[in-house]
Amino acid sequence: MILKLLKTGTMLLEVFFVSVFIDIALFAVFLFGSNKSPKLWIPLVIVLALIEFLIFWGGIILTYSTSVQLGFKTRIAGAMVGWIPVVNLIMLWKIIRTCSKEVRFETFVAERDEKRKNAKICQTKYPLLLVHGVFFRDYDHLNYWGRIPKELETNGAVIFYGGHNSASAVKDSGRELEVKIKQVLQETGCEKVNIIAHSKGGLDSRALIAANPSLVASLTTINTPHRGCEFADYFFHKLPEAQKQALAARYNALATKLGDVNPDFIAAVYDLTSTACAKFNEEVKDHPDVMYQSYGSVLRKARSGKFPLNLTYNMVRHFDGENDGLVGTDSFPWGESSTLLRNEVTKRGISHGDVIDLNRENIDGFDVREFYVQLVHNLKERGF
């Protein structure tokens, strides 16, 4: 339904864009090349203007209310330059191109899903548990995983969420996940779950598995700092203690209001340092009955990352080298296989947020929803 509305809105703007030039030409003819009385053609001009007004605002309302790819900046820019001649048409053309591209791609996705809907290619033996990273929680109104869960469910997956604190020590988060998984198993009657974990969630999940490996069939980590972040070491050790405690107090207070139980900002940050991860890797060993695999991605330039990754990219690059805006690529590999995602189609790369569809952005060269569909399909094919 939303796609149909977006398609209709885009079509109306296309009609307006073409017809407005025709109207201008007709007006010029009436004004300078016609010997007919203005009383005859002025009413026609008024009618045409009214029609154009209705077409334009119908298109704008539909596209602004249904497009995901327009973005906040484009919407604001469109509103600001709407009354500036020529500039407004240039902006309108940009809006039309963006929406047209979105319509084409989303139509392709819908058709692809329709063709394979009966195959249930993501219907795994065990349900999926999606585990978020640090400083986020799983909220119904702001899904951490963007459009990914819906796409997986469309293709047969059964999905649950970790729902643990946004900031806690890794082992504390692991204990929270253990409680959650036991609830899932009781609800579904399944023996185990498949975990897909992003960022710190991968460390949390490894801690859980070490404590109770019987609950998990497989662990797939996405952009997880298994070897920590040198950038986190710098932050943790260089920031004055008073500032660190003040920042922690503010964060913990806010996180508590948003649902965390006894959040611990400092413990969460410390467990992401290379020092803490080195110790963690010595103490926490993989279990032979669990399949481990990992993925990571590369961001190519700072301005390609959404805030705050556009600010952290160069700092992380200084300490950790090639990175996703937050974690160095050398930290990603873990398990029996490791894949580094590089976008060869565009120069922007794939950021720490792009890889979980945090910004709901269609990226040329990286179909994030299909990436997860194929990842989960592979789990199904392997008997997980």
Secondary structure, 3 states (H helix, E strand, C coil): CHHHHHHHHHHHHHHHHHHHHHHHHHHHHHHHHCCCCHHHHHHHHHHHHHHHHHHHHHHHHHHHHHCCCCHHHHHHHHHHCCCCCCHHHHHHHHHHHHHHHHHHHHHHHHHHHHHHHHHCCCCCCCCEEEECCCCCCCECCECCCCCHHHHHHHCCCCEEECCCCCCCCHHHHHHHHHHHHHHHHHHHCCCCEEEEEECHHHHHHHHHHHHCHHHEEEEEEECCCCCCEHHHHHHHHHCCHHHHHHHHHHHHHHHHHCCCCCCCHHHHHHCCEHHHHHHHHHHCCCCCCCEEEEEEECECCHHHCCCCHHHHHHHHHHHHCCECCCCEHHHCCCCCEEEEECCCCCCCECCCCHHHCCCCCCECCECHHHHHHHHHHHHHHCCC
